[in-house]
Amino acid sequence: GESVGLHLPTLSVQEGDNSIINCAYSNSASDYFIWYKQESGKGPQFIIDIRSNMDKRQGQRVTVLLNKTVKHLSLQIAATQPGDSAVYFCAENTSENAGGTSYGKLTFGQGTILTVHP
Amino acid sequence: KAGVTQTPRYLIKTRGQQVTLSCSPISGHRSVSWYQQTPGQGLQFLFEYFSETQRNKGNFPGRFSGRQFSNSRSEMNVSTLELGDSALYLCASSDIRHTDTQYFGPGTRLTVL
């Protein structure tokens, strides 16, 4: 049959604005979460990660928030720049170091397209 | 350190053929995972190798296989190609002694005609 492409959520912002990208995850046993950025023609690029024993982690211009109660993850990008335009993916895993057996398997969200207008 | 490298970057094959893709992980990384990315299904896990052993496998048919060598380089093979195998195949490596973070290569774009 005919395949239907994923309809990715989109977020369009002006340069300098703050961006918030959301992600709902499915596995309550997941204890490790990562955000990736993927530009056209490239592989996913690591942005930031967080473990389930934290609810917030900050990097350079980025902050990840984790709400385990509602299984929700968000990525905040401060002072968004045109170079931030890309598809952003959240991913989850049950980490090996925590006794998980889902070796090497990241489960990805569908992705969000971020477009930053100059 | 050099990043994850994948060869070739682009491939065009016809239905029924087979293909082998190669991945060289970041130096010191011994875990290699493979993913298939398509517009319809997104990013899906194929399998993971560590110390030349497949430890985990995703929900793909047996036509998809892989292996890992003693230097941690990995290959994946797809036999009897189908049109639906057209995708971006991504390899990721991880130093699982210290972190669960996976670092991705640029991918191999496979087109099946």
Interface residues (C-beta under 8 A of the other chain):
Chain A: S3 V4 G5 L6 Y32 I34 Y36 G41 K42 G43 P44 Q45 F46 D49 F89 A91 N93 S95 E96 N97 T101 S102 Y103 G104 K105 L106 T107 F108 G109 Q110 G111
Chain B: V4 S31 V32 S33 Y35 P39 G40 Q41 G42 L43 Q44 F45 F47 E48 Y49 F50 R55 N56 G58 G84 L90 A92 S94 I96 D100 T101 Q102 Y103 F104 G105 P106 G107
